[in-house]
């Protein structure tokens, strides 16, 4: 077990040196973690980052409860600085952290479906990174009306209260919310070793679902809780299987895309709703970056026109551009479409738990049942206490004069209550109540009116007791409260749902203009793409001094290009990545264009559409490798592949063949061997060492390998042998003719 060594420094005292100074103390590293790190981790999990079943983190709860105690529910607003200052009595953090929390809960910030703080002034915007909120001394706030549902009956012992950090005040451990606020407003937090990310749902749908689950535990949640509903609107790409998986496990992600409209008169697209995971600035910067890279050529300008009317991004189009197809590209390439990751991690009883919607609503129901039972018990105790007092009052109804006489004849004040107890047979509490009645109330009318409440109180007590004795009645109360909240505060969905099979996904191939092109590649690494018309009109190819064209292929603009280098790497590109050019220019320098390593050079270019055929690698050691070209196809459009071929020996020739053919191999001594590639087994592993095809003497090496064409050798059968073979020296007729030059 690794140990932590600490060395104590010798600190001199007034009359000596500290005993044991300089001694090395060995401590288990696990002990250090447990003593120092674990308390911090637990504090972050329990008291900071993870919401509880009432839907709030401690910072939210402390702020809202402070505002409630300040009388800001249903009253005039006060300066935010006052609220922040008062909250510091419960939340021992800086004013900036408290104000940031308040901003997020505010109506002006627009981060919540149902904001808890009714704000006035500049509170910034959730969808903007640069739109900062004003300082707390300039803004005002109060609690929003929906907070009545958070604090209802909080003074009736519905939740536990604990001391604040300095034991001078009491604060609630939870808020007795009458609706599942944990699912209504988004809540995210990162703790130590865990995180929480709860997406918001429509209030009416959540209340309806919670009520339905109380009636029927097997209720189909997806039938009432359609999908998440985000405050910024947008379009949710609905996939029933994904939604049900999130409802079941509490984990998953949903795709949100922006909403837009096309203004035909101005030829522009107006984006008015964006995903909750991005900002206006991030979208604009991404689009500008893509335009600069040449990947978006249909946009002439993009502006952030967000103002008092709300969010608005305007994209000016070039003439003839189809707006819907452009938006499909933008959805694919920018944050205009993004995913919201769900992780329903909630503290229940002090324990973090990842729960599905059903389990989460069950836990909330259990919490709410406890709140209603405690409220009912509180009301019952108060009514019983009042009934007890009224029965004492009822006892003196028949003889008020006797009560007055007892009080008058009593010499000492301390004896009044005992004498009344003896005189009417009532207990001390009742006697104390009777003794405190004002002189003006010692009339029969007042006492009769008060004692008339006895019957009503007895009925109410019986009803409250029946509620405590019946779980179904408690659930009925909760359901009626849920229906009332949904009716009073419910609002239509802001996020529109579109089905997966109804949307058109952007395909890069669709956007590529496909037309015939001539592809040229030179020995020095220059590449040109020239259309046939331009090639016919051009003169001689312009090249660098001592450079030459080593490959000239006719293909189309949609072809894939693979550039094999001398570092056993391959770089991938598309023909449409390169601009059409003319023969009179040098072309694109591939190592610079594709960002190759310093000193890396291209040795071969391969052009393909379907990755059909084979790659052949002939090495100086006489081996040859045959690799399926499909091994170089990638689904993620990677631009660079390492270990493209074997690096055990330098490659003499790299070639792409559609089907098996003959290759003519020449050694350093001049021996020639004809090899049919069908005799070389194909591999799917890119960096395979291959098989021996030409046996070489010591000091010799394979010098060249080229595709064999008919007539290249006068007697080709002389050079065909079973591999591996050393090959044959060329005959006199081979060296005498012109063929050898070829």
C-alpha positions in Angstrom: 0.0 0.0 0.0 1.5 3.4 -1.0 2.2 5.6 1.9 2.3 9.4 2.3 5.5 10.7 4.0 5.3 14.0 5.7 8.2 15.8 7.2 7.6 18.1 10.2 9.6 21.3 10.0 11.5 22.4 13.1 9.9 25.5 14.4 11.8 27.1 17.3 9.9 28.1 20.4 10.7 30.9 22.8 12.7 28.5 25.0 13.6 25.5 22.7 12.6 23.4 19.8 9.4 21.5 19.3 9.7 18.0 20.4 9.8 15.5 17.5 10.5 18.3 14.9 12.0 16.9 11.7 10.7 13.4 12.3 9.3 11.5 9.3 5.7 10.4 9.9 4.3 7.6 7.8 0.6 7.7 7.0 -1.6 5.4 4.9 -2.7 7.2 1.8 -6.2 5.7 2.2 -6.4 7.3 5.6 -5.5 10.6 4.1 -8.3 10.2 1.5 -10.8 9.2 4.1 -10.0 12.0 6.5 -9.5 14.9 4.0 -11.2 14.1 0.7 -14.3 12.0 1.7 -15.8 14.7 3.9 -15.5 17.2 1.0 -17.0 14.8 -1.5 -19.9 14.0 0.8 -20.5 17.7 1.4 -20.7 18.4 -2.3 -23.1 15.5 -2.9 -25.3 16.1 0.1 -25.3 19.9 0.4 -24.6 21.5 -2.9 -24.9 19.7 -6.3 -27.6 17.1 -6.2 -31.3 18.2 -5.8 -33.6 16.5 -3.3 -37.1 15.1 -3.8 -38.7 18.5 -3.5 -36.8 19.6 -6.6 -34.4 22.0 -5.0 -30.7 22.2 -4.1 -29.9 23.7 -0.7 -28.9 27.0 -2.2 -32.3 27.3 -4.0 -34.2 26.4 -0.9 -32.4 28.8 1.4 -33.0 31.7 -1.0 -36.7 31.0 -1.5 -37.3 30.4 2.2 -35.6 33.7 3.0 -37.8 35.5 0.5 -40.8 33.8 2.0 -39.9 34.9 5.6 -39.3 38.5 4.2 -43.0 38.6 3.2 -42.2 38.7 -0.5 -45.0 36.3 -1.5 -47.8 38.4 -3.0 -46.3 41.7 -1.9 -44.3 44.5 -3.6 -40.8 43.8 -4.9 -37.7 44.7 -3.0 -34.1 45.3 -4.1 -32.3 42.1 -4.9 -29.4 43.3 -2.7 -31.7 43.1 0.3 -32.7 39.6 -0.5 -29.1 38.5 -1.0 -28.0 40.0 2.3 -30.8 38.3 4.2 -30.1 35.0 2.5 -26.5 35.1 3.8 -28.0 34.3 7.3 -28.8 30.9 6.0 -26.3 30.4 3.1 -22.7 31.2 4.3 -21.4 32.0 0.8 -20.5 35.2 -1.0 -23.2 37.5 -2.3 -22.2 36.8 -5.9 -23.0 33.1 -5.6 -26.4 33.8 -4.0 -27.3 36.4 -6.6 -26.3 34.0 -9.4 -28.7 31.4 -7.9 -31.5 34.0 -7.7 -30.9 35.0 -11.4 -31.4 31.4 -12.6 -34.7 31.1 -10.7 -36.0 34.4 -12.1 -38.6 35.1 -14.8 -36.3 37.5 -16.7 -33.6 34.9 -17.1 -36.0 32.5 -18.9 -34.2 29.3 -17.7 -37.3 27.7 -16.1 -40.7 26.7 -17.4 -42.3 28.1 -14.2 -39.9 30.6 -12.6 -40.0 31.0 -8.8 -38.7 34.6 -8.7 -40.8 37.5 -10.2 -38.0 39.8 -11.3 -37.8 43.4 -12.5 -34.7 44.7 -14.3 -32.0 43.2 -16.4 -31.5 39.6 -15.3 -29.7 38.5 -18.5 -30.9 35.6 -20.7 -30.3 31.9 -20.4 -29.8 31.6 -24.2 -27.0 34.2 -24.3 -23.5 33.9 -23.1 -22.5 37.5 -23.3 -25.8 39.2 -22.1 -24.8 39.8 -18.4 -27.3 40.6 -15.7 -27.3 43.9 -13.8 -25.9 44.1 -10.3 -28.1 43.2 -7.4 -28.4 46.9 -6.3 -30.2 47.7 -9.6 -32.7 44.9 -9.8 -35.8 44.1 -7.8 -37.6 40.8 -7.1 -40.3 39.0 -5.2 -41.7 35.5 -5.1 -43.8 34.4 -8.0 -47.4 33.3 -7.4 -46.5 29.6 -8.0 -44.4 29.7 -4.8 -47.7 29.6 -2.9 -47.7 25.9 -3.8 -44.1 25.5 -2.5 -44.8 27.0 1.0 -48.4 25.9 1.5 -48.8 24.7 5.1 -45.0 25.0 5.8 -45.9 26.5 9.2 -48.0 23.4 10.0 -45.1 21.1 10.8 -45.3 19.5 7.3 -41.5 19.3 7.1 -38.6 19.2 9.5 -36.6 22.3 10.4 -33.0 22.4 11.4 -30.6 25.1 12.7 -28.7 27.3 10.3 -24.9 27.3 10.3 -24.6 29.4 13.4 -27.6 28.1 15.3 -29.4 31.4 15.3 -32.2 30.6 12.9 -34.3 27.6 11.7 -34.6 26.5 8.1 -36.6 23.8 6.4 -34.8 20.6 5.2 -37.4 20.3 2.4 -40.2 22.4 0.9 -43.7 20.9 1.0 -44.4 21.4 -2.7 -47.9 20.4 -3.7 -46.7 19.3 -7.2 -43.6 17.3 -8.4 -41.4 20.4 -8.9 -38.4 18.0 -9.3 -39.7 17.2 -12.8 -41.2 20.5 -13.8 -38.1 22.7 -13.8 -34.7 21.7 -15.1 -31.9 21.0 -12.6 -28.3 20.1 -13.3 -25.3 19.7 -11.0 -21.9 18.1 -11.0 -20.8 16.6 -7.7 -17.8 14.5 -6.9 -18.0 11.2 -8.7 -21.6 11.7 -9.8 -23.8 14.3 -11.5 -27.4 15.1 -12.0 -29.3 16.4 -15.0 -33.1 16.5 -14.9 -34.9 17.7 -18.0 -38.1 19.8 -17.5 -41.6 18.5 -18.2 -44.9 20.3 -18.8 -46.6 21.0 -15.4 -50.0 19.8 -16.5 -48.6 16.6 -17.9 -46.6 15.9 -14.7 -49.6 16.6 -12.4 -51.8 14.4 -14.6 -49.2 11.6 -14.6 -48.6 11.7 -10.8 -52.4 11.6 -10.1 -52.8 8.7 -12.6 -50.0 6.7 -10.9 -51.7 7.1 -7.5 -54.9 5.7 -8.9 -53.2 2.9 -10.9 -49.6 1.9 -10.2 -49.4 0.2 -13.6 -50.3 3.4 -15.5 -48.6 3.8 -18.9 -46.5 7.0 -18.2 -45.8 7.8 -21.8 -49.6 8.1 -22.5 -49.8 11.2 -20.2 -46.2 12.4 -20.0 -45.5 12.9 -23.6 -41.9 14.1 -23.6 -39.7 16.8 -22.0 -40.8 20.4 -22.5 -38.0 23.0 -22.5 -38.5 26.7 -21.6 -36.8 27.8 -24.8 -39.2 25.8 -27.0 -37.5 24.2 -30.0 -38.5 20.9 -31.7 -38.0 17.6 -29.9 -37.2 14.7 -32.2 -39.5 12.1 -30.7 -38.5 8.5 -30.5 -40.9 6.4 -28.4 -38.3 3.8 -27.5 -35.8 6.4 -26.3 -38.4 8.3 -24.2 -39.6 5.1 -22.6 -36.0 4.1 -21.8 -35.4 7.4 -20.1 -38.7 7.0 -18.2 -37.6 3.5 -17.1 -34.0 4.1 -16.2 -33.6 7.8 -15.7 -30.8 7.9 -18.2 -30.6 8.8 -21.9 -30.6 11.7 -24.2 -33.1 13.5 -26.4 -32.4 15.5 -29.5 -33.6 19.1 -29.7 -33.4 21.2 -32.9 -34.1 24.9 -33.4 -37.3 26.4 -34.9 -37.1 28.7 -37.8 -39.1 30.5 -40.4 -38.2 31.7 -43.9 -38.8 35.3 -45.0 -39.2 35.1 -48.7 -39.2 38.9 -49.3 -35.8 39.3 -47.5 -34.5 35.9 -48.6 -33.4 35.1 -45.0 -34.0 32.5 -42.3 -35.2 33.7 -38.9 -34.2 31.3 -36.0 -36.4 32.1 -33.0 -35.9 29.0 -30.7 -32.7 27.1 -30.0 -31.8 24.0 -27.9 -31.3 24.6 -24.1 -27.7 23.3 -24.3 -26.3 26.1 -26.5 -26.2 29.9 -26.8 -26.8 32.4 -29.5 -23.1 33.4 -29.6 -22.0 29.7 -29.9 -24.3 29.2 -32.9 -23.2 32.4 -34.7 -19.5 31.7 -34.1 -19.8 28.1 -35.4 -21.6 29.3 -38.6 -19.0 32.0 -39.2 -16.2 29.5 -38.7 -17.8 27.1 -41.3 -18.2 29.8 -43.8 -14.6 30.8 -43.4 -13.6 27.2 -43.9 -15.6 27.1 -47.1 -17.9 24.4 -45.9 -21.0 26.7 -46.0 -21.1 28.6 -49.3 -24.8 29.4 -49.3 -24.8 32.0 -46.5 -24.0 35.7 -47.2 -24.4 37.0 -43.6 -25.6 36.0 -40.1 -26.7 38.4 -37.4 -27.8 38.2 -33.8 -31.0 40.3 -33.7 -32.1 39.3 -30.2 -33.9 42.2 -28.6 -37.0 43.1 -26.6 -39.1 40.8 -28.7 -37.0 37.8 -27.8 -34.4 35.6 -29.4 -33.7 36.0 -33.1 -30.8 34.9 -35.3 -31.1 36.0 -38.9 -29.3 34.1 -41.7 -29.1 35.9 -45.1 -29.1 33.5 -48.0 -27.5 33.7 -51.4 -29.8 33.7 -54.5 -31.3 30.3 -55.4 -30.5 28.6 -52.1 -33.2 26.2 -50.7 -33.8 27.2 -47.1 -35.0 23.8 -45.8 -31.9 22.0 -47.3 -29.6 24.6 -45.8 -31.2 24.2 -42.4 -30.7 20.4 -42.7 -27.0 21.1 -43.1 -26.9 23.6 -40.2 -28.7 21.1 -38.0 -26.0 18.5 -38.8 -23.0 20.9 -38.6 -23.9 23.4 -35.8 -25.4 23.4 -32.3 -28.8 24.4 -33.9 -29.5 20.7 -33.2 -28.1 19.3 -30.0 -28.7 16.6 -27.4 -29.9 17.0 -23.8 -28.4 14.2 -21.6 -30.7 13.0 -18.8 -29.5 11.6 -15.5 -32.3 11.6 -12.9 -30.0 11.5 -9.9 -31.9 12.7 -6.8 -31.2 12.7 -3.0 -33.8 10.6 -1.3 -33.4 10.3 2.5 -29.8 11.6 2.2 -28.9 8.9 -0.4 -28.3 9.8 -4.1 -30.3 7.5 -6.4 -30.7 7.4 -10.1 -34.4 6.7 -10.7 -36.8 6.5 -13.6 -39.9 8.7 -13.8 -42.2 6.1 -12.2 -39.9 5.6 -9.2 -39.3 9.3 -8.9 -43.0 10.1 -8.8 -43.5 7.2 -6.3 -40.9 8.7 -4.0 -42.5 12.2 -4.4 -45.9 10.7 -3.6 -44.5 9.1 -0.4 -43.0 12.4 0.6 -46.2 14.3 -0.2 -48.3 11.7 1.8 -46.1 12.3 4.8 -46.5 16.1 4.4 -50.3 15.8 4.2 -50.4 13.4 7.2 -48.3 15.8 9.3 -50.4 18.8 8.3 -53.6 16.8 9.1 -52.1 15.8 12.5 -51.2 19.4 13.2 -54.7 20.6 12.4 -56.2 17.8 14.4 -54.1 18.7 17.5 -55.0 22.4 17.1 -58.7 21.7 16.8 -58.7 19.2 19.7 -57.0 21.9 21.8 -59.6 24.5 20.8 -62.4 22.0 21.5 -61.0 21.3 24.9 -61.0 25.0 25.7 -64.5 25.5 24.4 -65.7 22.7 26.6 -64.3 24.4 29.6 -66.1 27.6 28.5 -69.3 25.6 28.0 -69.0 24.4 31.6 -69.4 27.9 33.0 -72.3 28.7 30.6 -74.9 27.7 33.1 -73.6 29.8 36.0 -71.5 32.8 34.8 -72.3 34.6 38.1 -70.6 31.7 40.0 -67.5 32.1 37.9 -67.4 35.9 38.7 -68.0 35.3 42.3 -65.2 32.7 42.6 -62.8 35.2 41.0 -64.0 38.1 43.3 -63.8 36.0 46.5 -60.3 34.8 45.7 -57.8 36.9 47.6 -54.6 36.1 45.6 -54.3 36.0 41.8 -52.4 32.7 41.8 -55.4 31.1 43.4 -57.9 32.1 40.7 -57.2 29.2 38.4 -57.2 26.5 41.1 -60.5 27.8 42.5 -62.1 27.8 39.1 -60.9 24.2 38.6 -62.5 23.2 41.8 -65.7 25.2 41.3 -66.5 23.8 37.8 -64.5 20.6 37.6 -62.4 21.7 34.7 -58.6 21.2 34.2 -55.9 23.8 34.5 -55.8 24.7 30.7 -59.5 25.3 30.6 -59.5 27.3 33.8 -56.6 29.4 32.5 -58.6 30.1 29.3 -61.7 31.1 31.3 -59.8 33.3 33.6 -58.3 35.3 30.7 -61.8 36.2 29.3 -62.2 39.9 29.2 -64.9 41.5 31.4 -66.8 42.8 28.3 -67.1 39.1 27.1 -68.8 37.9 30.3 -72.2 38.1 28.6 -74.3 35.2 27.6 -74.4 36.0 23.9 -70.6 35.8 23.5 -70.3 32.6 25.4 -73.2 31.0 23.4 -71.6 32.0 20.1 -68.3 30.5 21.1 -69.8 27.3 22.4 -71.9 26.8 19.2 -68.5 26.0 17.5 -68.3 22.8 19.6 -70.4 20.7 17.2 -68.6 22.0 14.1 -65.3 21.3 15.7 -66.3 17.8 16.7 -67.3 17.1 13.0 -64.0 18.5 11.7 -62.0 16.5 14.2 -63.8 13.3 13.1 -63.1 14.1 9.5 -59.4 14.8 10.2 -59.1 11.6 12.1 -60.7 9.6 9.3 -58.1 11.1 6.9 -55.3 10.0 9.2 -56.8 6.5 9.3 -57.2 6.2 5.5 -54.4 6.3 3.0 -56.8 6.5 0.1 -58.3 9.8 1.6 -54.8 11.2 1.8 -54.2 10.3 -1.8 -57.5 11.8 -2.8 -56.4 15.1 -1.2 -53.1 15.0 -3.0 -54.8 14.3 -6.4 -57.3 17.2 -5.9 -54.3 19.5 -5.1 -52.5 18.3 -8.2 -55.6 19.0 -10.3 -55.9 22.5 -8.8 -52.3 23.3 -9.5 -52.5 22.1 -13.1 -55.7 24.1 -13.6 -54.3 27.3 -12.1 -50.7 27.3 -13.4 -50.7 24.9 -16.3 -49.7 26.2 -19.7 -49.5 24.8 -23.3 -46.3 22.9 -24.3 -43.5 25.1 -25.5 -41.5 22.4 -27.2 -43.0 21.0 -30.4 -42.6 17.2 -31.0 -41.6 15.9 -34.4 -41.3 12.2 -35.2 -38.1 10.6 -36.2 -39.5 9.2 -39.5 -40.9 12.6 -40.5 -37.6 14.5 -40.6 -35.1 14.6 -43.4 -31.5 14.1 -42.3 -28.7 15.9 -44.1 -26.5 13.7 -46.2 -23.2 15.1 -47.3 -23.3 13.2 -50.6 -26.5 14.9 -51.6 -24.9 18.3 -51.5 -21.9 17.4 -53.6 -22.2 18.4 -57.3 -21.1 15.3 -59.2 -19.5 15.9 -62.6 -16.5 14.4 -64.5 -13.0 15.5 -63.5 -9.4 14.7 -64.3 -7.2 14.1 -61.3 -3.5 14.7 -61.6 -0.9 13.8 -59.0 2.8 14.7 -59.3 6.0 13.1 -57.8 6.6 16.2 -55.6 3.1 15.9 -54.0 1.0 18.4 -56.0 -2.6 17.7 -56.9 -4.9 19.2 -59.5 -8.6 18.7 -60.3 -9.4 19.8 -63.8 -12.7 19.6 -65.6 -12.6 18.0 -69.1 -13.6 21.3 -70.8 -10.9 23.2 -69.0 -8.4 20.5 -69.8 -9.2 20.7 -73.5 -8.7 24.4 -73.5 -5.5 24.3 -71.5 -2.0 24.0 -72.8 0.9 22.2 -71.2 0.7 21.2 -67.5 2.6 23.6 -65.3 5.0 21.7 -62.9 7.9 22.6 -60.6 11.3 22.0 -62.0 12.3 18.3 -62.1 8.7 17.4 -61.2 6.4 15.1 -63.2 2.9 13.7 -63.2 2.9 10.2 -61.9 -0.8 9.6 -61.8 -3.6 10.8 -64.1 -7.1 9.4 -63.5 -10.5 10.2 -64.9 -13.3 10.1 -62.3 -16.0 12.3 -60.8 -16.2 15.1 -58.2 -17.7 12.8 -55.5 -14.8 10.4 -55.4 -12.8 9.6 -52.3 -9.1 10.2 -52.3 -6.5 8.2 -50.3 -3.0 9.5 -50.1 -0.5 6.9 -48.8 2.7 8.4 -47.3 6.2 7.2 -46.6 5.4 7.1 -42.9 3.0 4.2 -43.2 0.0 6.5 -42.9 -2.9 7.3 -45.2 -4.7 10.6 -45.4 -8.3 10.7 -46.7 -10.0 13.5 -48.6 -12.8 14.0 -51.1 -12.4 15.3 -54.6 -14.9 18.0 -53.8 -12.6 19.3 -51.0 -10.4 20.7 -53.8 -11.4 23.5 -56.1 -11.5 23.1 -59.8 -8.3 24.5 -61.3 -6.4 24.8 -64.6 -3.4 23.2 -66.1 -1.5 26.5 -65.9 -1.3 26.4 -62.0 0.8 24.2 -59.8 -2.2 22.9 -57.8 -2.6 22.0 -54.1 0.4 20.8 -52.2 -1.0 17.8 -50.5 1.3 17.6 -47.4 0.3 21.2 -46.5 -3.4 20.8 -47.5 -4.0 17.7 -45.4 -1.8 18.8 -42.5 0.8 16.0 -42.8 3.7 15.6 -40.4 6.9 17.5 -41.1 9.0 15.7 -43.7 6.2 13.3 -44.7 5.7 12.7 -48.4 3.0 11.1 -50.4 4.0 8.0 -52.5 0.7 7.0 -54.0 -2.9 8.3 -54.6 -5.9 6.0 -54.7 -9.3 7.1 -56.1 -12.4 5.1 -55.1 -16.1 5.4 -54.5 -17.1 2.0 -53.0 -13.8 0.9 -51.6 -13.8 -2.1 -53.9 -10.6 -4.0 -54.9 -7.3 -4.5 -53.2 -4.2 -2.5 -52.1 -0.9 -4.1 -53.0 2.3 -3.3 -51.1 5.6 -4.6 -52.4 8.5 -4.3 -50.0 12.3 -4.3 -50.4 12.7 -7.5 -48.5 10.8 -9.4 -51.3 7.5 -9.6 -49.5 4.1 -8.5 -50.8 0.9 -7.7 -48.8 -2.6 -7.7 -50.3 -5.1 -5.7 -48.2 -8.8 -5.3 -48.9 -9.4 -1.6 -49.7 -12.6 -1.8 -47.5 -10.2 -1.9 -44.5 -9.6 1.8 -45.2 -13.3 2.8 -45.2 -14.4 4.6 -42.0 -17.9 5.5 -40.8 -16.7 8.5 -38.8 -15.0 10.3 -41.7 -11.6 10.2 -40.1 -9.0 12.2 -42.1 -5.9 10.2 -41.0 -5.3 6.5 -40.4 -2.0 5.3 -38.9 -0.5 1.9 -39.5 -1.8 2.0 -43.1 0.7 -0.7 -44.1 3.7 -2.6 -42.6 6.8 -0.7 -41.6 9.2 -3.6 -41.3 10.7 -2.9 -44.7 10.5 0.1 -47.1 7.7 -0.1 -49.7 8.9 -0.3 -53.3 5.4 0.0 -54.9 1.9 0.8 -53.6 -0.8 0.1 -56.1 -4.6 -0.2 -56.1 -6.1 -3.0 -58.3 -9.8 -3.7 -58.9 -9.1 -7.4 -59.7 -6.1 -9.7 -59.7 -3.5 -9.2 -62.4 0.2 -9.8 -63.1 3.0 -7.7 -61.6 6.6 -7.7 -62.9 9.2 -7.6 -60.0 12.8 -6.7 -60.6 15.6 -7.2 -58.1 18.8 -5.3 -57.6 20.8 -7.9 -59.6 18.3 -7.5 -62.4 16.4 -10.7 -61.9 12.8 -10.6 -63.1 9.8 -12.4 -61.6 6.2 -12.4 -62.9 3.7 -12.7 -60.0 -0.1 -13.1 -60.3 -1.7 -11.3 -57.4 -4.2 -14.1 -57.0 -1.5 -16.1 -55.4 -1.1 -13.6 -52.6 -3.8 -14.1 -49.9 -5.8 -11.0 -49.0 -5.9 -9.7 -45.5 -8.2 -7.3 -43.6 -5.5 -6.2 -41.3 -3.9 -3.1 -42.8 -0.4 -3.5 -41.4 0.1 -7.2 -42.3 3.7 -8.2 -43.2 2.4 -10.1 -46.2 4.0 -13.2 -47.8 7.4 -13.8 -49.4 7.1 -13.6 -53.2 10.7 -13.0 -54.3 13.7 -14.7 -52.6 16.7 -12.5 -52.5 20.4 -13.2 -52.0 22.3 -11.5 -49.3 22.8 -7.8 -50.1 20.1 -7.8 -52.7 16.7 -6.1 -52.5 13.5 -5.7 -54.5 14.1 -2.8 -56.8 10.8 -2.3 -58.7 7.3 -3.7 -59.1 5.0 -2.6 -61.9 1.8 -3.9 -63.5 2.6 -6.2 -66.4 1.2 -5.4 -69.8 1.2 -7.7 -72.8 4.3 -7.4 -74.9 6.5 -6.0 -72.1 8.5 -9.3 -72.2 9.0 -11.4 -75.3 8.8 -14.7 -73.4 6.8 -14.0 -70.2 6.4 -17.7 -69.3 10.1 -17.9 -68.6 9.6 -15.6 -65.7 6.4 -17.2 -64.2 7.2 -19.3 -61.2 5.6 -20.6 -58.0 6.2 -18.1 -55.3 8.4 -17.6 -53.5 11.0 -17.7 -56.2 14.3 -15.9 -57.1 13.1 -15.0 -60.6 15.2 -15.3 -63.8 17.9 -13.1 -65.4 16.6 -11.5 -68.6 17.4 -13.4 -71.8 19.5 -11.9 -74.5 16.5 -11.1 -76.6 15.0 -9.1 -73.7 18.0 -6.9 -73.4 18.5 -6.5 -77.2 15.0 -5.1 -77.9 13.3 -2.0 -77.0 11.1 -3.7 -74.4 13.6 -3.4 -71.6 13.4 0.4 -71.7 9.7 0.1 -70.9 
